[in-house]
Amino acid sequence: MLFWVIVKVGIRSLLANKLRSLLAMLGIIIGVGAVISMLAIGAGAKQSVLARISAMGTNLLIIRPGQSGSHGVASGTQQNLTLADAEAVLAEAKGIRRLAPVVNGSAQVKYLNRNTRSNVTGTSITWLGIRDFSIDKGRSFTEQEVENGSRVAIIGPVTAENLLGFNDPVGEVVKVKGMSFTVVGVLTAKGDQGWFNPDDQVIVPYTVAMKQLFGLDYLREIDIQAQDGFDLTALQDDVTSVLRKRHRIPENSDLDFEIRNQADMIRATTDITKTFTYLLGGIASISLLVGGIGIMNIMLVTVTERTREIGVRMAIGAKRSNIRTQFLIESMILSGLGGLLGSAAGVLGARIIAAASPFPAAVEWSGVLLAISFSAMVGIFFGWYPARRAAALDPIESLRYE
């Protein structure tokens, strides 16, 4: 009962000086709002980056030739990945769901009087599933078309728009490096990935790409999708063992190829974005500390102004612990209410940032609870000294205070 009486007295005291109380809370409001907004930006950036990586495919291993050179100086990319390597990996490594040989390059693509420069990928029909592509219009090419070296192509929606506008490209003939290809399908849009736009490309059978378009007898990369639940690291070790044997590389020698593990990429990206989020949150937390100092300043002024009131309360039987609790509760009310208002401001600010700028923002309620908890801790920490000072006043001297 006494506790709630102390709370009511504290609220009445704060309401008696509304403007001063609001100004004291302002630092906490700004601090909590800044922390929530910055954490939301960090979380949004993390989701955006992970979505871009996931758009490349899931459970993915990418095998690429290593760098050539001598004495630690790289002079180019080795030409040592072959179709035979891809077939051996598929036959001997365990846990593979799909595998696709890949050759690629940039080429001029024309349709009538329109032309554009796009990335051209030569691969098998399994590549679409590995890289999580789907067909929006038309169809994919078939295994028979790959084996026969048929000049068929699947194009991205951006390439289709650049060449044909809004007309249906399925069945039309486009020229890639002067060679005619029949468009059999259009990819579903994925969105620009920054360093590479998957919507602006032409996909053709690897047999045509290797023999006719690029004149290559080696692969640029081999893409592998692991079976669901299979350990990517174990699969990577198997693939390394197979290629080491085929390329006759001794155990203690450097590999002439490299394997990129998507799980490692996601883990590294998560660590980077987490550090980025902590940095933003740490910078924003500084304003919370400033707000706490403001509360301490206001509470010290309040103690001085209410010295006589404190003396009267002690004279009629109030204990020092009651006085200390009263001022500590007032400090917590300021910081707690400021934390709630700051949370609302932070959530609103995050949504405004996401709507008005290219920066993604995703509010995580764990971050909101963390900010409110921290603001409450700030109120206790910075309110303790004024409360202790009020409780330490001498009752007789307080009654004499003018």
C-alpha positions as CSV (number, residue, x, y, z in Angstrom):
1,M,0.0,0.0,0.0
2,L,2.8,2.4,1.0
3,F,4.5,1.7,-2.3
4,W,1.6,2.8,-4.4
5,V,1.2,6.0,-2.3
6,I,4.9,6.7,-3.1
7,V,4.2,6.2,-6.8
8,K,1.2,8.5,-6.7
9,V,3.2,11.2,-4.9
10,G,6.0,10.8,-7.5
11,I,3.6,11.1,-10.5
12,R,2.0,14.2,-8.9
13,S,5.4,15.8,-8.4
14,L,6.3,15.2,-12.1
15,L,3.0,16.5,-13.3
16,A,3.5,19.7,-11.3
17,N,6.4,20.5,-13.6
18,K,5.2,19.2,-16.9
19,L,7.6,21.0,-19.2
20,R,10.7,20.2,-17.1
21,S,9.7,16.5,-17.0
22,L,9.1,16.4,-20.7
23,L,12.5,18.0,-21.4
24,A,14.1,15.5,-19.0
25,M,12.5,12.6,-20.9
26,L,13.5,14.1,-24.3
27,G,17.0,12.6,-24.2
28,I,15.6,9.2,-23.4
29,I,13.0,9.5,-26.2
30,I,15.6,10.4,-28.7
31,G,18.0,7.8,-27.5
32,V,15.6,4.9,-27.5
33,G,14.1,6.0,-30.9
34,A,17.6,6.2,-32.4
35,V,18.6,2.7,-31.0
36,I,15.5,1.1,-32.4
37,S,15.8,2.8,-35.8
38,M,19.5,1.9,-36.1
39,L,18.8,-1.7,-35.1
40,A,16.0,-1.9,-37.6
41,I,18.3,-0.6,-40.4
42,G,20.9,-3.2,-39.4
43,A,18.3,-6.0,-39.4
44,G,16.9,-4.8,-42.7
45,A,20.4,-4.8,-44.3
46,K,21.0,-8.3,-43.0
47,Q,17.7,-9.6,-44.5
48,S,18.4,-7.9,-47.8
49,V,21.9,-9.3,-48.1
50,L,20.8,-12.8,-47.1
51,A,17.9,-12.6,-49.6
52,R,20.4,-11.8,-52.3
53,I,22.6,-14.7,-51.4
54,S,19.6,-17.0,-51.2
55,A,18.5,-15.8,-54.7
56,M,21.7,-17.4,-56.0
57,G,20.4,-20.8,-54.9
58,T,20.3,-22.9,-51.7
59,N,22.7,-25.6,-50.5
60,L,25.1,-24.4,-53.1
61,L,28.7,-25.2,-53.9
62,I,30.5,-23.4,-56.7
63,I,33.7,-24.8,-58.2
64,R,35.9,-22.4,-60.1
65,P,39.4,-22.8,-61.6
66,G,42.2,-21.3,-59.5
67,Q,44.5,-18.5,-60.4
68,S,47.5,-19.1,-62.6
69,G,50.9,-17.5,-62.0
70,S,54.2,-17.9,-60.3
71,H,56.0,-16.6,-57.2
72,G,52.8,-15.5,-55.6
73,V,51.8,-13.3,-58.6
74,A,48.4,-14.2,-60.2
75,S,48.4,-13.7,-64.0
76,G,45.0,-15.1,-64.9
77,T,42.5,-17.9,-64.4
78,Q,43.6,-21.5,-65.1
79,Q,41.7,-23.5,-67.8
80,N,41.5,-26.8,-66.0
81,L,37.8,-27.6,-65.3
82,T,36.3,-29.9,-67.9
83,L,33.1,-31.7,-68.6
84,A,34.9,-34.9,-67.6
85,D,35.5,-33.3,-64.1
86,A,31.8,-32.5,-63.8
87,E,30.8,-36.0,-64.7
88,A,33.3,-37.5,-62.3
89,V,32.1,-35.3,-59.4
90,L,28.5,-36.3,-60.1
91,A,29.3,-40.0,-60.2
92,E,31.7,-40.2,-57.2
93,A,30.7,-37.5,-54.7
94,K,27.9,-38.3,-52.3
95,G,25.0,-36.0,-51.4
96,I,24.6,-34.2,-54.8
97,R,21.0,-33.3,-55.8
98,R,21.8,-31.4,-58.9
99,L,25.0,-30.5,-60.9
100,A,25.4,-28.1,-63.8
101,P,28.4,-27.2,-65.9
102,V,28.6,-23.5,-66.7
103,V,30.4,-21.3,-69.2
104,N,29.6,-17.6,-69.5
105,G,30.6,-14.4,-71.0
106,S,29.2,-11.1,-72.2
107,A,27.9,-10.7,-75.8
108,Q,25.8,-8.4,-78.0
109,V,22.2,-9.6,-78.4
110,K,20.1,-8.3,-81.2
111,Y,16.5,-8.4,-82.3
112,L,15.6,-6.6,-85.5
113,N,16.9,-3.0,-85.1
114,R,17.3,-3.3,-81.3
115,N,20.4,-4.5,-79.5
116,T,21.7,-4.8,-76.0
117,R,24.8,-6.2,-74.2
118,S,23.9,-9.0,-71.8
119,N,25.5,-11.8,-69.9
120,V,25.3,-15.1,-71.8
121,T,25.3,-18.3,-69.7
122,G,25.8,-21.7,-71.3
123,T,24.6,-24.5,-69.0
124,S,22.3,-27.5,-68.6
125,I,18.7,-27.7,-67.6
126,T,19.6,-28.4,-64.0
127,W,21.1,-25.0,-63.6
128,L,17.7,-23.2,-63.3
129,G,16.8,-25.4,-60.3
130,I,20.2,-25.0,-58.7
131,R,20.1,-21.2,-59.0
132,D,16.4,-21.0,-58.0
133,F,15.2,-19.7,-61.3
134,S,11.7,-20.3,-62.6
135,I,10.1,-19.9,-66.0
136,D,7.5,-17.1,-66.3
137,K,6.6,-17.6,-70.0
138,G,7.3,-20.5,-72.3
139,R,9.5,-23.4,-71.2
140,S,13.0,-24.4,-70.5
141,F,15.1,-26.2,-73.1
142,T,15.2,-30.0,-73.0
143,E,18.0,-32.5,-72.5
144,Q,17.6,-33.6,-76.1
145,E,18.1,-29.9,-77.3
146,V,21.3,-29.8,-75.1
147,E,22.7,-33.0,-76.6
148,N,21.8,-31.9,-80.1
149,G,23.3,-28.4,-79.7
150,S,20.1,-26.8,-80.6
151,R,20.1,-23.0,-80.8
152,V,17.4,-22.3,-78.2
153,A,17.5,-19.6,-75.5
154,I,15.9,-18.5,-72.3
155,I,16.1,-14.8,-71.7
156,G,15.6,-12.6,-68.6
157,P,12.7,-10.2,-68.3
158,V,15.0,-7.1,-68.5
159,T,16.6,-8.5,-71.7
160,A,13.2,-9.2,-73.1
161,E,12.0,-5.7,-72.4
162,N,15.2,-4.2,-73.9
163,L,14.9,-6.2,-77.1
164,L,11.1,-6.6,-77.6
165,G,9.5,-4.0,-75.4
166,F,6.3,-5.4,-74.0
167,N,5.7,-8.0,-76.8
168,D,5.8,-11.7,-76.0
169,P,9.3,-12.9,-76.9
170,V,8.5,-16.6,-76.9
171,G,9.0,-18.0,-80.4
172,E,10.9,-15.0,-81.6
173,V,14.5,-15.2,-83.0
174,V,17.3,-13.2,-81.5
175,K,20.9,-13.0,-82.5
176,V,23.7,-13.7,-80.0
177,K,27.1,-12.8,-81.4
178,G,25.6,-13.0,-84.9
179,M,24.0,-16.5,-84.4
180,S,20.3,-17.0,-84.4
181,F,18.6,-18.4,-81.3
182,T,14.9,-19.2,-80.9
183,V,13.5,-17.8,-77.6
184,V,11.7,-20.7,-75.8
185,G,11.2,-19.1,-72.4
186,V,11.4,-16.0,-70.2
187,L,12.6,-16.1,-66.6
188,T,10.6,-14.9,-63.6
189,A,12.0,-11.6,-62.4
190,K,14.3,-11.7,-59.4
191,G,15.5,-8.1,-59.1
192,D,18.9,-6.5,-59.6
193,Q,21.5,-8.0,-57.2
194,G,23.9,-5.0,-57.5
195,W,27.0,-6.7,-58.9
196,F,24.9,-8.8,-61.3
197,N,21.4,-8.5,-62.6
198,P,19.9,-12.1,-63.0
199,D,17.1,-10.5,-65.0
200,D,19.4,-9.4,-67.8
201,Q,20.9,-12.5,-69.3
202,V,20.6,-15.1,-72.0
203,I,20.7,-18.8,-71.1
204,V,21.6,-21.3,-73.8
205,P,22.7,-25.0,-73.8
206,Y,26.3,-25.4,-72.8
207,T,27.0,-27.5,-75.9
208,V,26.2,-24.5,-78.1
209,A,28.0,-22.0,-75.9
210,M,31.2,-24.0,-75.7
211,K,31.5,-25.0,-79.3
212,Q,29.9,-22.1,-81.2
213,L,29.6,-19.0,-79.1
214,F,32.8,-18.9,-77.0
215,G,34.9,-21.7,-78.6
216,L,35.9,-23.2,-75.3
217,D,36.9,-26.7,-74.3
218,Y,36.9,-26.0,-70.5
219,L,34.3,-24.7,-68.0
220,R,34.1,-21.5,-66.1
221,E,32.5,-23.1,-63.1
222,I,30.6,-26.2,-61.9
223,D,27.5,-25.5,-59.8
224,I,26.4,-28.2,-57.3
225,Q,23.2,-28.3,-55.2
226,A,23.4,-30.6,-52.2
227,Q,20.6,-32.8,-51.1
228,D,18.3,-31.4,-48.4
229,G,19.8,-31.8,-45.0
230,F,23.2,-33.0,-46.3
231,D,26.3,-31.5,-44.8
232,L,27.8,-29.0,-47.3
233,T,31.2,-29.3,-45.7
234,A,31.2,-33.1,-46.1
235,L,30.2,-32.7,-49.7
236,Q,32.9,-30.1,-50.3
237,D,35.5,-32.5,-48.9
238,D,34.3,-35.2,-51.2
239,V,34.4,-33.0,-54.3
240,T,37.9,-31.8,-53.3
241,S,39.0,-35.4,-53.0
242,V,37.6,-36.3,-56.5
243,L,39.1,-33.3,-58.2
244,R,42.4,-33.6,-56.4
245,K,42.7,-37.2,-57.7
246,R,41.7,-36.2,-61.2
247,H,44.1,-33.3,-61.4
248,R,46.8,-35.4,-59.8
249,I,47.5,-32.9,-57.0
250,P,49.6,-34.2,-54.0
251,E,48.1,-33.9,-50.5
252,N,50.4,-31.1,-49.4
253,S,50.2,-29.1,-52.6
254,D,48.0,-26.1,-53.4
255,L,44.8,-26.8,-55.3
256,D,44.4,-25.6,-58.8
257,F,40.7,-24.9,-58.2
258,E,38.6,-23.3,-55.5
259,I,35.2,-24.2,-54.0
260,R,32.9,-21.6,-52.6
261,N,30.5,-22.9,-49.9
262,Q,27.3,-21.0,-49.7
263,A,26.9,-21.9,-46.0
264,D,30.2,-20.2,-45.3
265,M,29.1,-17.2,-47.3
266,I,25.9,-16.9,-45.3
267,R,27.8,-17.3,-42.0
268,A,30.3,-14.7,-42.9
269,T,27.7,-12.3,-44.1
270,T,25.6,-12.8,-40.9
271,D,28.7,-12.0,-38.8
272,I,29.5,-8.9,-40.8
273,T,25.9,-7.5,-40.6
274,K,25.7,-8.4,-36.9
275,T,28.8,-6.3,-36.3
276,F,27.4,-3.5,-38.4
277,T,24.1,-3.7,-36.3
278,Y,26.0,-3.6,-33.0
279,L,28.0,-0.6,-34.2
280,L,24.9,1.3,-35.2
281,G,23.2,0.4,-31.9
282,G,26.3,1.3,-29.9
283,I,26.5,4.8,-31.5
284,A,22.8,5.4,-30.9
285,S,23.1,4.2,-27.3
286,I,25.4,7.2,-26.6
287,S,22.3,9.5,-26.8
288,L,20.7,7.3,-24.1
289,L,23.6,8.0,-21.8
290,V,23.2,11.7,-22.5
291,G,19.5,11.4,-21.7
292,G,20.4,9.7,-18.4
293,I,22.7,12.5,-17.5
294,G,19.8,14.9,-18.2
295,I,17.6,13.0,-15.8
296,M,20.2,13.0,-13.1
297,N,20.5,16.8,-13.5
298,I,16.8,17.3,-13.2
299,M,16.5,15.0,-10.2
300,L,19.3,16.8,-8.4
301,V,17.5,20.1,-9.0
302,T,14.3,18.6,-7.8
303,V,16.0,17.4,-4.6
304,T,17.3,20.9,-3.9
305,E,13.8,22.4,-4.6
306,R,12.1,20.0,-2.3
307,T,14.5,20.0,0.6
308,R,12.0,21.4,3.0
309,E,9.3,18.9,1.8
310,I,11.8,16.1,2.5
311,G,12.4,17.5,6.0
312,V,8.6,17.6,6.7
313,R,8.1,14.0,5.5
314,M,11.0,12.8,7.8
315,A,9.6,14.8,10.7
316,I,6.2,13.1,10.5
317,G,7.8,9.6,10.3
318,A,9.0,8.9,6.8
319,K,12.0,6.7,6.7
320,R,15.1,7.4,4.7
321,S,14.3,4.3,2.6
322,N,10.9,5.9,1.8
323,I,12.5,9.1,0.6
324,R,15.1,7.2,-1.5
325,T,12.4,5.0,-3.1
326,Q,10.2,8.0,-3.9
327,F,13.0,9.8,-5.9
328,L,14.2,6.6,-7.5
329,I,10.6,5.9,-8.6
330,E,10.3,9.4,-10.1
331,S,13.5,8.8,-12.0
332,M,12.2,5.4,-13.3
333,I,8.9,6.9,-14.3
334,L,10.8,9.5,-16.4
335,S,13.0,7.0,-18.1
336,G,10.2,4.3,-18.5
337,L,7.7,6.7,-20.0
338,G,10.5,8.2,-22.2
339,G,11.4,4.6,-23.3
340,L,7.8,3.9,-24.3
341,L,7.5,7.1,-26.3
342,G,11.0,6.5,-27.8
343,S,9.9,3.0,-28.9
344,A,6.9,4.4,-30.7
345,A,9.1,7.1,-32.3
346,G,11.8,4.5,-33.2
347,V,9.2,2.1,-34.9
348,L,7.7,5.1,-36.8
349,G,11.1,6.4,-37.8
350,A,12.2,3.0,-39.1
351,R,9.1,2.8,-41.3
352,I,9.6,6.3,-42.6
353,I,13.3,5.4,-43.4
354,A,12.2,2.3,-45.2
355,A,9.5,4.1,-47.2
356,A,11.5,7.3,-48.1
357,S,14.9,5.8,-48.8
358,P,16.6,2.8,-50.5
359,F,17.7,1.6,-47.0
360,P,15.7,-1.4,-45.9
361,A,14.5,-1.4,-42.3
362,A,13.0,-4.3,-40.3
363,V,11.9,-3.7,-36.7
364,E,12.7,-6.7,-34.5
365,W,10.7,-6.7,-31.2
366,S,13.7,-8.1,-29.4
367,G,15.5,-4.8,-30.2
368,V,12.5,-2.8,-28.9
369,L,12.5,-4.8,-25.6
370,L,16.3,-4.3,-25.4
371,A,16.0,-0.5,-25.9
372,I,13.2,-0.2,-23.3
373,S,15.1,-2.4,-20.8
374,F,18.2,-0.3,-21.3
375,S,16.3,2.9,-20.8
376,A,14.9,1.5,-17.5
377,M,18.5,0.7,-16.4
378,V,19.6,4.2,-17.3
379,G,16.8,5.6,-15.1
380,I,17.8,3.4,-12.1
381,F,21.6,4.1,-12.6
382,F,21.3,7.9,-13.0
383,G,18.4,8.2,-10.5
384,W,20.2,6.4,-7.7
385,Y,22.6,9.2,-6.7
386,P,19.9,11.9,-6.5
387,A,17.7,9.5,-4.5
388,R,20.5,8.6,-2.1
389,R,21.4,12.3,-1.7
390,A,17.7,13.1,-0.8
391,A,17.6,10.3,1.7
392,A,20.8,11.5,3.3
393,L,19.5,15.0,4.1
394,D,19.4,16.0,7.7
395,P,15.7,16.5,8.8
396,I,16.4,19.5,11.0
397,E,18.5,21.3,8.4
398,S,15.9,20.5,5.8
399,L,13.2,22.1,7.9
400,R,15.3,25.2,8.2
401,Y,15.9,25.3,4.4
402,E,14.4,28.3,2.6
